[in-house]
Amino acid sequence: MNDSQTKTAMGPAGPLGSQAPRMPPPDGLLGGTIFGPTPAPAAVPPAPRPPLPAAAGEAAPALRLAVKGLKPIERQLLDGLVKVSQRRTPRLEILDDARARQADVVVVDARDPAAMAWAQQRSWLARRAVIWIDGTQAGPGHTLLRRPVQWPILPMVLARALEGGPGTASAAARPAAVAAASPPTPLAAAQSPQVLVVDDSLAVRAHLRSLLEPRGYQVTDADSVDGALERISQRRFDCILMDVLMPGLDGYEGCHRIKERLRGADAVPVVMLTAKTSPFDRIRGKMAGCDAYLTKPVDPQHLGEVLAQQVRSGDRGALRPPVHRH
């Protein structure tokens, strides 16, 4: 059956012969390109699917929101956006008050007295990514958002809130003027930071090496997540540059596994390198635990600034006992 025949066979209630009602298209305000295009129909009409597919394994990763306040119409629009997101990765999930502390981002209506009273009693908000709607001031790493809220760009707002949240490099002042005023100075060999570059492209690895070694970084590379996990079990690194799209395990999963394995004093910053630039790609990186996000092609000066922020102080390049896999 060709495309024209497929379109002819589709009716308001779905494929002919199907009793399940067809899901209506998402509202123009909530749908569109924010969560990606709707998949094209298959050549053969597919079997009816439930609105939320039941996964045999784990549920799709969720970006957890705690929301306090908002006008009724705003809550309706937000609820609609959450429903649209359920077929995407990551999906949005709104937590109840009992689980609010587990939220990745907290949204507070600064014009709502009850919401503000709730926020004032939660000291842990200082360590979370918080969006204050119609707020007049915000703490370090928090985001101010004015009404009317542009709900279609909420994913972008969430991505920026996560990137600039407390504890991230972008929350601190960046000495960009100083960095731009003078060329990078190579570091002494004994102090050279150890950087692991993970990318399946030999050309990309060679290019990054050519940018980093003149600046005094010692570079080790790997062409896969498995290779990266092997490297970190043998040597201590000060920063990892991780590509997203790779055969086998992708960079998101690689970042997650590295963060799970190296904690506390052994923790290492991970900078994601990717050509994917949508807000939800950035959110996925943040959910995996990445510390910064660079878009390909990498700007050399920006790369230098990000590494200067991320590379930790202390003994560098020291060998340590292998970390056993679990």
C-alpha positions as CSV (number, residue, x, y, z in Angstrom):
1,M,0.0,0.0,0.0
2,N,1.5,3.3,-1.0
3,D,1.3,6.6,0.9
4,S,-1.8,7.9,-0.9
5,Q,-3.6,4.7,-0.3
6,T,-2.6,4.8,3.3
7,K,-4.0,8.3,3.7
8,T,-7.3,7.3,2.0
9,A,-7.6,4.3,4.4
10,M,-7.4,6.5,7.4
11,G,-10.6,7.9,8.8
12,P,-11.4,10.1,11.8
13,A,-11.6,7.0,14.1
14,G,-8.3,5.6,12.9
15,P,-7.4,2.8,10.4
16,L,-10.4,1.1,8.8
17,G,-11.4,-2.0,10.7
18,S,-10.0,-0.7,14.0
19,Q,-12.4,-0.1,16.9
20,A,-9.9,1.9,19.0
21,P,-10.4,5.7,18.7
22,R,-7.5,7.6,17.1
23,M,-5.6,9.9,19.5
24,P,-6.3,13.5,18.4
25,P,-3.2,15.6,17.4
26,P,-1.7,17.6,20.2
27,D,-2.8,21.2,20.5
28,G,-0.8,23.6,18.5
29,L,0.3,25.4,21.6
30,L,1.7,22.2,23.2
31,G,2.8,20.1,20.3
32,G,4.9,20.9,17.2
33,T,8.7,20.6,17.3
34,I,9.2,20.9,21.1
35,F,9.0,17.2,21.6
36,G,9.9,16.2,18.1
37,P,7.9,15.3,14.9
38,T,5.1,12.8,15.0
39,P,6.3,9.5,13.3
40,A,5.0,9.0,9.8
41,P,2.3,6.3,9.4
42,A,3.6,2.9,8.3
43,A,2.9,1.4,4.9
44,V,0.6,-1.2,6.6
45,P,-1.8,0.2,9.2
46,P,-0.4,-0.7,12.6
47,A,-2.3,-2.4,15.4
48,P,-4.0,-0.1,17.8
49,R,-1.7,1.2,20.6
50,P,-2.7,2.5,24.0
51,P,-1.9,6.2,24.6
52,L,0.9,5.2,27.0
53,P,2.7,2.2,25.8
54,A,3.4,-0.4,28.5
55,A,7.1,-1.0,28.5
56,A,8.3,-4.5,29.3
57,G,11.3,-3.2,31.1
58,E,12.0,0.1,32.8
59,A,9.9,3.2,32.2
60,A,11.3,6.0,30.0
61,P,13.6,8.4,31.9
62,A,11.6,11.2,33.5
63,L,12.5,14.8,34.3
64,R,10.8,15.3,37.6
65,L,9.0,18.6,38.4
66,A,7.6,20.0,41.6
67,V,5.1,22.7,41.0
68,K,3.7,25.1,43.6
69,G,1.0,27.7,42.7
70,L,0.1,28.7,39.1
71,K,-3.3,29.8,37.9
72,P,-5.8,27.1,36.8
73,I,-5.3,27.8,33.1
74,E,-1.6,27.6,33.6
75,R,-1.9,24.2,35.3
76,Q,-4.1,23.0,32.5
77,L,-1.5,24.0,29.9
78,L,1.3,22.4,31.9
79,D,-0.7,19.2,32.3
80,G,-1.2,19.1,28.5
81,L,2.5,19.5,28.0
82,V,3.2,16.7,30.4
83,K,0.8,14.4,28.5
84,V,2.5,15.3,25.1
85,S,5.9,14.4,26.6
86,Q,5.0,10.8,27.6
87,R,6.1,9.4,24.3
88,R,9.4,11.3,24.4
89,T,12.7,10.9,26.2
90,P,12.9,12.3,28.7
91,R,9.2,12.5,29.6
92,L,7.9,15.0,32.2
93,E,6.6,13.9,35.5
94,I,5.0,16.2,38.1
95,L,5.7,15.0,41.7
96,D,3.3,15.4,44.6
97,D,4.2,17.3,47.8
98,A,5.5,14.1,49.5
99,R,8.1,13.6,46.8
100,A,8.9,17.3,46.0
101,R,12.4,17.0,47.3
102,Q,13.2,14.4,44.6
103,A,12.4,16.9,41.9
104,D,15.1,17.8,39.3
105,V,13.5,21.3,38.8
106,V,11.1,23.1,41.2
107,V,8.6,25.7,39.7
108,V,7.3,28.2,42.2
109,D,4.6,30.9,41.6
110,A,6.1,33.9,43.4
111,R,2.7,35.7,43.3
112,D,1.0,32.9,45.2
113,P,1.3,33.4,49.0
114,A,0.8,29.8,49.8
115,A,3.5,28.7,47.3
116,M,5.9,31.3,48.7
117,A,5.2,30.1,52.3
118,W,5.9,26.6,51.2
119,A,9.2,27.6,49.5
120,Q,10.4,29.6,52.6
121,Q,10.1,26.4,54.7
122,R,12.3,24.3,52.3
123,S,15.9,25.2,52.8
124,W,16.9,22.5,50.4
125,L,15.6,24.7,47.5
126,A,18.9,26.5,47.6
127,R,20.6,23.4,46.2
128,R,18.0,22.8,43.5
129,A,17.3,24.2,40.1
130,V,14.3,26.5,40.8
131,I,12.2,28.6,38.4
132,W,10.5,31.5,40.1
133,I,7.5,32.7,38.1
134,D,7.0,36.5,38.4
135,G,9.7,36.6,41.1
136,T,11.7,39.8,41.8
137,Q,14.9,38.1,42.9
138,A,16.5,34.7,42.8
139,G,19.3,33.0,44.6
140,P,22.5,31.7,42.8
141,G,21.7,29.4,40.0
142,H,18.0,30.0,40.1
143,T,15.9,31.3,37.2
144,L,13.4,34.1,37.0
145,L,10.5,33.7,34.5
146,R,7.9,36.4,33.7
147,R,4.3,36.0,32.8
148,P,2.7,35.3,30.5
149,V,4.6,32.0,30.5
150,Q,5.4,30.8,27.0
151,W,4.6,27.1,27.6
152,P,5.8,25.8,24.2
153,I,9.4,26.8,25.2
154,L,9.2,25.2,28.7
155,P,11.7,22.5,27.6
156,M,14.2,25.1,26.8
157,V,13.6,26.9,30.1
158,L,14.0,23.6,32.0
159,A,17.3,22.9,30.2
160,R,18.7,26.3,31.0
161,A,17.6,26.0,34.6
162,L,19.4,22.6,34.9
163,E,22.5,23.9,33.2
164,G,22.7,27.0,35.4
165,G,21.5,25.4,38.6
166,P,23.4,25.5,42.0
167,G,26.6,23.6,41.9
168,T,27.1,23.9,38.1
169,A,30.0,25.7,36.4
170,S,27.7,28.2,34.7
171,A,26.3,29.3,38.1
172,A,29.6,30.8,39.0
173,A,31.0,34.0,37.4
174,R,33.1,33.2,34.4
175,P,36.3,35.3,33.9
176,A,35.7,35.4,30.2
177,A,37.3,38.9,29.8
178,V,40.5,37.6,31.4
179,A,40.5,34.4,29.3
180,A,40.1,36.4,26.1
181,A,42.7,38.9,26.9
182,S,45.6,36.6,26.8
183,P,46.4,33.3,24.9
184,P,46.3,30.0,26.9
185,T,49.6,29.3,28.7
186,P,50.8,25.7,28.6
187,L,51.0,24.1,32.1
188,A,54.0,22.6,33.6
189,A,54.4,18.9,32.9
190,A,54.1,17.9,36.5
191,Q,50.8,19.8,36.8
192,S,49.4,18.7,33.5
193,P,45.7,17.7,33.9
194,Q,44.7,14.3,32.6
195,V,41.9,14.4,30.1
196,L,40.1,11.4,28.6
197,V,38.5,11.9,25.2
198,V,35.8,9.4,24.3
199,D,34.7,9.5,20.7
200,D,34.2,6.8,18.0
201,S,35.7,9.1,15.4
202,L,39.5,9.0,15.0
203,A,39.4,12.4,13.3
204,V,37.6,14.0,16.2
205,R,39.9,12.4,18.8
206,A,42.9,13.7,16.9
207,H,41.4,17.2,16.5
208,L,40.7,17.5,20.2
209,R,44.2,16.2,21.0
210,S,45.6,18.9,18.8
211,L,43.6,21.6,20.7
212,L,44.4,20.3,24.2
213,E,48.0,19.2,24.2
214,P,49.4,22.7,23.2
215,R,47.5,24.0,26.3
216,G,49.4,21.6,28.6
217,Y,46.7,18.8,28.9
218,Q,47.8,15.2,28.8
219,V,45.3,13.4,26.6
220,T,44.2,9.7,26.6
221,D,41.5,8.5,24.2
222,A,38.9,5.8,23.9
223,D,36.6,4.9,21.0
224,S,33.7,3.6,23.0
225,V,32.1,3.7,26.4
226,D,33.5,0.2,27.2
227,G,37.0,1.6,26.4
228,A,36.4,4.6,28.6
229,L,35.3,2.4,31.5
230,E,38.5,0.4,31.1
231,R,40.6,3.5,31.1
232,I,39.1,4.9,34.3
233,S,39.7,1.6,36.0
234,Q,43.4,2.0,35.4
235,R,44.1,5.7,35.7
236,R,42.8,8.8,37.4
237,F,41.5,11.6,35.1
238,D,40.7,15.2,35.8
239,C,38.0,15.5,33.1
240,I,36.3,13.4,30.5
241,L,35.1,14.6,27.1
242,M,32.3,12.3,26.1
243,D,30.7,12.1,22.6
244,V,27.0,11.3,22.7
245,L,26.4,9.3,19.5
246,M,28.5,6.2,19.5
247,P,28.0,2.5,18.5
248,G,26.9,0.3,21.4
249,L,26.4,2.3,24.6
250,D,25.8,6.0,23.9
251,G,27.4,8.9,25.8
252,Y,24.4,9.4,28.1
253,E,24.7,5.9,29.4
254,G,28.4,6.2,29.5
255,C,28.2,9.3,31.6
256,H,25.7,7.7,33.9
257,R,27.9,4.6,34.5
258,I,31.0,6.8,35.1
259,K,29.1,8.9,37.6
260,E,27.9,5.8,39.4
261,R,31.3,4.3,39.5
262,L,33.4,7.3,40.5
263,R,31.9,9.2,43.5
264,G,33.1,11.3,46.3
265,A,36.9,12.0,46.2
266,D,37.1,9.9,43.0
267,A,34.4,11.9,41.2
268,V,35.4,13.3,37.8
269,P,33.6,15.9,35.7
270,V,32.1,14.8,32.4
271,V,31.6,17.2,29.5
272,M,29.3,16.0,26.7
273,L,30.3,16.6,23.1
274,T,27.5,16.4,20.6
275,A,26.0,17.9,17.4
276,K,22.5,17.5,19.0
277,T,21.3,20.8,20.2
278,S,17.6,20.4,21.3
279,P,16.7,21.4,24.8
280,F,15.7,17.8,25.6
281,D,19.1,16.6,24.5
282,R,20.6,18.9,27.1
283,I,18.2,17.7,29.7
284,R,19.1,14.1,29.0
285,G,22.8,15.0,29.5
286,K,22.0,16.7,32.8
287,M,19.9,13.7,33.9
288,A,22.9,11.5,33.1
289,G,25.0,13.6,35.4
290,C,27.1,15.6,32.9
291,D,28.8,18.7,34.2
292,A,28.8,20.7,31.0
293,Y,27.6,20.4,27.4
294,L,29.6,21.5,24.3
295,T,28.2,21.5,20.8
296,K,30.2,20.3,17.8
297,P,32.1,21.8,16.1
298,V,33.8,22.8,19.3
299,D,35.0,26.3,19.6
300,P,38.6,26.1,20.9
301,Q,38.3,29.1,23.3
302,H,35.0,27.9,24.7
303,L,36.6,24.4,25.2
304,G,39.5,25.9,27.0
305,E,37.2,27.9,29.3
306,V,35.0,24.9,30.1
307,L,38.0,22.7,30.9
308,A,39.5,25.4,33.1
309,Q,36.2,25.4,35.1
310,Q,35.9,21.7,35.3
311,V,39.4,20.4,35.9
312,R,39.8,19.8,39.6
313,S,42.7,20.7,41.8
314,G,44.9,18.2,43.7
315,D,47.2,15.4,42.7
316,R,46.9,14.8,38.9
317,G,47.5,11.7,36.9
318,A,48.1,9.5,39.9
319,L,47.5,5.8,39.5
320,R,44.9,4.3,41.7
321,P,43.6,0.7,42.4
322,P,41.3,-0.5,39.6
323,V,37.6,0.0,40.2
324,H,35.9,-3.4,39.9
325,R,32.8,-3.7,37.8
326,H,29.6,-4.7,39.5
